[in-house]
Amino acid sequence: MNSVIPVLDPASPQAEAINNLFLLVLLISAVIFAIVTGLILIAISKGRRRQTLPDQDFGSEKAEIAWIVGPVVIVLWLVAISANLVITLNAIPDVKPHGDQDVDDVELIVTGHQWWWEVEYPKAGVISANEIYIPADPKKKYRILVKSDDVIHCFWVPQLGPKIDAIPGRDNYIWLQANQPGAYQGRCSEYCGAQHAWMNFKVYGVTEEEYQKFLLREQQKPEPTKLISPLAMAGREYFFKATCPRCHKIEGTSAQAMIGPDLTHFASRKEIGSGVLENSTENLTRWLKDPQAVKPGCKMPNFKLSETNLKQLVAYLETLK
Ligand code: CUA
């Protein structure tokens, strides 16, 4: 469902309202543009043929009042409908996603990091990265708390509507909803450093049933080690011997750091490095071999892993479903 121009392909009531306002403003501007350029063109074509100076009517009160009042009325009207839209977008919905919850009782906490998104479902006790799941239902809005861990980022899913800055030390809230199931591309829309362009994420609108299934899956800890292949076992051993646990977390193990993305269900995610690569064996190998070659400036250094360790780590990470 990736449109060529996502903002013109709204997939939520909020995005539709924004799109309608945009089209209305565009239409008004187009009419004004046509009138102004039309008058200029008429003046040019008429004036060319005329040899004498046209009438100089300085101080025409009527004309002055007309071109002050006209634009002021148009601008005030645009301010009014824009303000009304903002109020509508921020309104507390009648139907809350899961029962009678408080406004501050958020479904999701999204934290911007250079350059990836941490995604937490506080009520389910689930933490993930760069992929957000919400039940797709045009009647329900999901309240999301947006934070930042370092610099100012901006959380935006063009097809779903409004955007909100992620500001260090400040809690911002946004409502998210989707009309129907689908994958919606999200982007960081505030310049935040070298890899700002690769700070993408996806919002997956799913059915309520799939959403509950997703949460259940994410709540599980990784499979017991005895079920994985010897290669993956060796990878697991290497993971904990190397510096990986100093930055990453895998639930149910001694790796508890939150500097890089949580890897508990890494293999279930569809992309690597905040949308920079699809999650495949080949791409994961490429990433681990030299993250700096794939995403220059990212916080993960090139560990110059041996071919053997590389294969082992890939095998282990692929067990984290
Ligand atoms: Cu984060 Cu731009």
Boltz pocket constraint, residues with backbone or C-beta under 6 A from the ligand:
constraints:
  - pocket:
      binder: B
      contacts: [[A, 112], [A, 113], [A, 115], [A, 152], [A, 153], [A, 154], [A, 188], [A, 189], [A, 190], [A, 191], [A, 192], [A, 193], [A, 196], [A, 197], [A, 199]]
      max_distance: 6.0
